[in-house]
Amino acid sequence: MTFAVQVVSPEQILFEDDADMVVCRTLGGGDIAFLTGHAPFLGALAVWPVVVHRPDGAKVRIASHGGFVQVTGDRVILLSDVAELGADIDAERARAALGRAEEALRADADDVEAQAAAQRARARLEVAGAV
């Protein structure tokens, strides 16, 4: 059996389809997989790739830059200020962003903004298949 999946940002519904499974990472909770009939759940999303397993066997990869995941009944909704489908990611731009973040971290390993920028860039590169 499948369930409905939506990835929603303030501007648009980025993705909407049926799925057999959704795998994401939550803050402090690690990776979690949702299947049909999962118990209700609400969690904060980490900056990490989300993988939607479609009924035809295809996998849709989405770079999530934080937000929330809600599971109710036969629906999984990911709410994120910023999320990107793999096909929409400019890998060269993500590599450049990672380079800038790594350079900032070499100067100051405790730079929280650079750490976050590096994590976002790594997620984007992984989703784009450019790692």
C-alpha positions in Angstrom: 0.0 0.0 0.0 1.1 3.5 -0.6 0.6 6.8 1.1 0.5 10.5 0.0 3.7 12.6 0.4 3.9 16.4 0.2 7.0 18.6 0.4 5.7 22.1 1.2 7.5 25.4 1.4 5.9 28.8 2.1 5.8 29.6 -1.6 4.7 26.3 -3.1 4.1 22.6 -3.0 7.5 21.4 -4.2 6.6 17.7 -4.5 3.4 15.7 -4.3 3.1 12.0 -5.1 2.4 8.6 -3.6 5.2 6.6 -1.9 6.0 3.3 -0.4 8.5 4.8 2.0 10.0 8.1 3.0 13.4 8.3 4.8 14.5 11.5 6.5 16.7 12.6 9.3 15.4 14.3 12.4 17.2 16.5 14.8 18.5 14.5 17.7 16.6 11.4 16.5 18.7 10.2 13.5 17.3 8.6 10.4 13.7 7.5 10.4 11.7 5.7 7.7 7.9 6.0 7.3 5.8 3.2 5.8 2.1 2.9 5.4 0.4 2.7 8.7 3.1 4.5 10.6 2.1 5.9 14.0 1.4 9.6 14.1 4.7 11.5 14.3 5.9 15.1 14.4 9.6 15.9 14.3 12.1 18.6 13.4 14.0 17.9 10.2 17.8 18.1 10.0 19.6 19.5 7.1 19.9 16.3 5.2 18.6 14.5 2.1 15.1 13.1 2.1 14.5 10.0 0.0 11.0 9.2 -1.3 10.6 5.6 -2.5 7.9 5.6 -5.2 5.8 2.6 -6.0 7.5 2.1 -9.4 10.8 1.6 -7.6 12.2 5.1 -8.4 13.7 7.2 -5.7 13.1 10.9 -5.5 15.9 12.8 -3.6 15.2 16.1 -2.0 17.6 18.4 -0.1 15.9 19.5 3.0 17.3 22.5 4.8 15.4 21.9 8.0 11.8 22.2 8.8 9.3 19.6 10.2 7.9 16.3 9.2 4.4 15.3 10.1 2.8 11.8 9.7 -0.9 11.5 10.1 -3.0 8.6 8.8 -2.0 7.9 5.2 0.0 11.2 4.6 3.5 12.4 5.2 4.1 16.1 5.0 7.5 17.8 5.0 7.3 21.5 5.8 10.5 23.3 5.0 11.5 26.9 4.4 13.9 25.6 1.8 13.9 22.3 0.0 15.2 21.4 -3.5 14.7 18.5 -5.8 17.9 16.9 -7.1 17.1 17.9 -10.7 16.9 21.6 -9.6 20.2 21.7 -7.9 23.2 23.5 -9.6 26.0 21.2 -8.5 28.7 23.8 -9.4 27.1 26.4 -7.3 26.8 23.9 -4.4 30.5 23.0 -4.7 31.4 26.7 -4.7 29.3 27.2 -1.5 31.0 24.2 0.1 34.4 25.6 -0.8 33.5 29.0 0.8 32.2 27.3 3.9 35.3 25.1 4.3 37.5 28.1 3.8 35.6 29.9 6.6 35.9 26.9 8.8 39.7 26.7 8.3 39.9 30.2 9.6 37.4 29.5 12.5 36.4 25.9 13.2 33.7 27.2 15.6 31.9 29.4 13.0 28.3 28.1 13.3 27.1 29.8 10.1 29.9 28.2 8.1 29.2 24.8 9.6 25.5 25.2 8.6 26.5 26.4 5.1 28.8 23.4 4.7 26.0 21.0 5.8 23.5 22.5 3.4 26.0 22.3 0.5 26.8 18.7 1.3 23.1 17.8 1.3 22.6 19.6 -2.0 25.6 17.8 -3.6 24.5 14.4 -2.3 20.9 14.9 -3.6 22.3 16.1 -7.0 24.5 12.9 -7.2 27.6 15.1 -7.4 29.6 13.8 -4.3 
